[in-house]
């Protein structure tokens, strides 16, 4: 019985080895674009949560307290 380990699929020695590699049907350039879009959307969600919380707390009429107060 021959065991093929999945980590052997991802081992490479130089960046030029990844040029023709397809991961789940997409090349590495597509994955880089997907990662940038994902990081952009998550950063927008993170900033919007803080902004909405700030707006809600400032409209509540109470003074904004620091966590140590």
C-alpha positions as CSV (number, residue, x, y, z in Angstrom):
1,X,0.0,0.0,0.0
2,X,1.4,3.4,-1.0
3,X,0.6,6.4,1.1
4,X,0.5,9.7,-0.6
5,X,0.6,12.6,1.9
6,X,-1.2,15.8,1.0
7,X,1.6,18.0,2.3
8,X,3.8,16.8,-0.5
9,X,1.4,18.6,-2.9
10,X,2.2,21.9,-1.3
11,X,6.0,21.6,-0.9
12,X,8.0,23.8,-3.3
13,X,11.5,25.1,-3.4
14,X,11.2,28.3,-5.3
15,X,8.3,30.7,-6.3
16,X,8.7,29.7,-9.9
17,X,7.5,26.2,-8.9
18,X,4.0,27.7,-8.1
19,X,3.6,29.3,-11.5
20,X,1.7,26.4,-13.0
21,X,0.2,24.9,-9.8
22,X,-3.5,24.8,-9.5
23,X,-5.0,24.8,-6.1
24,X,-8.7,23.8,-6.2
25,X,-8.8,24.7,-9.8
26,X,-7.3,28.2,-9.5
27,X,-3.8,29.5,-10.0
28,X,-1.9,31.3,-7.3
29,X,-2.6,34.8,-8.8
30,X,-6.4,34.2,-8.4
31,X,-5.9,33.1,-4.8
32,X,-3.9,36.3,-4.1
33,X,-6.7,38.4,-5.4
34,X,-9.3,36.5,-3.4
35,X,-7.2,36.9,-0.2
36,X,-7.0,40.7,-0.8
37,X,-10.7,41.0,-1.4
38,X,-11.4,38.9,1.8
39,X,-9.0,41.1,3.9
40,X,-10.6,44.2,2.5
41,X,-14.1,43.1,3.4
42,X,-13.2,42.0,6.8
43,X,-11.3,45.2,7.6
44,X,-14.4,47.2,6.4
45,X,-16.6,45.1,8.7
46,X,-14.2,45.6,11.6
47,X,-14.2,49.4,11.1
48,X,-18.0,49.5,10.6
49,X,-18.6,47.7,13.9
50,X,-16.5,50.2,15.8
51,X,-18.1,53.1,14.0
52,X,-21.6,51.9,14.6
53,X,-20.8,51.4,18.3
54,X,-19.4,54.8,18.5
55,X,-22.4,56.4,16.9
56,X,-24.8,54.4,19.1
57,X,-22.9,55.3,22.3
58,X,-22.7,59.0,21.4
59,X,-26.4,59.2,20.6
60,X,-27.4,57.5,23.9
61,X,-26.9,60.8,25.8
62,X,-24.6,59.3,28.4
63,X,-21.0,60.5,28.4
64,X,-18.5,58.1,26.8
65,X,-16.5,56.5,29.6
66,X,-13.1,54.9,29.5
67,X,-12.9,51.2,30.4
68,X,-11.0,52.0,33.6
69,X,-13.7,54.4,34.9
